Amino acid sequence: MKVIKLQRQKLMEVEGRIWVKENGKNFIGHGKVELLERIHKSGSISKAAKEMRMSYKAAWDCIDAMNKLSHEPIVISALGGKNGGGTSVTQKGLEIIKAFRQMENIYEELLKMFEQDLQAWNNLKIKEAFSLQKQLQTTRRPMIKTSARNQFFGKISHIKLGSINAEVTLQAGKLSIISTITLESLKEMNLKVGDSCYALIKANWIVVFNEQPKGSMRNCIDGEITNLTKGEVNTQIQIKHGDTYLSAIITKESCDELELTLGKKVWFGFKANHVILGI
């Protein structure tokens, strides 16, 4: 009898850890947070160190380094007395523990997403794999949910300051988008050239043209119609500009007047003050 051995394909895994730094020095990480949690539970540095199989000196050095880098004490020790001595984690320390654990949870979900992508990549043919890699490079970004149909993620390439407003140019791949926001918003968001952010444009804020429009409209993007969905009142249009897709919603009458069809080249125009920036 012939025995056939089935070899299980190895799964790709993604691993990583988070460290928080203060002035270039390691402030907090997974191990230090675990130490703080054990100190909070036991009220003793020596007991927490023993549980983590580390020396008392190493544990104390970690605590001393955190306290020196923090603006407020994280761990405090009380001398023996009526109620006895002991060590406790301050309210600031508890807040740091909670915040770090939340960051870890988010980070773990992100790693799972990358792991799924890599596994899918591993199961594809080489040609398809490179196509997926390119797609991941252009689409993987911080998560955001809004009602705006058009969402673009990129970097700020230019900021022009006025007396009341600021003109911000966002470069999202080959797409250049201009947004006008107040100086107050610019200050609150602390936007600078080189920063990453989102540009959001609602589909009903976009005007469709058969030819490149002339006038004060700052944003004009050409593309080929890839999707046309007609309703009783409105029509949704999707165009492709390079590797980017944009959606617009216009009235059915406007669609008929413009004689829009699949494959036709059109222009999408929208005002700079209709572009919402988000971080």
Secondary structure, DSSP 4 states (H G I P E B T S, - for coil): ----PPPPPPPP------EEEETTEEEEEHHHHHHHHHHHHHS-HHHHHHHTT--HHHHHHHHHHHHHHSSS-SEEEE-SSTT--EEEE-HHHHHHHHHHHHHHHHHHHHHHHHHHHHHHHHHS-HHHHHHHHHHHHHH-------S-SEEEEEEEEEEEE-SSEEEEEEEETTEEEEEEEEHHHHHHHT--TT-EEEEEE-GGG-EEESS---SS--EEEEEEEEEEEE-SSEEEEEEEETTEEEEEEEEHHHHHHHT--TT-EEEEEE-GGG-EEE-
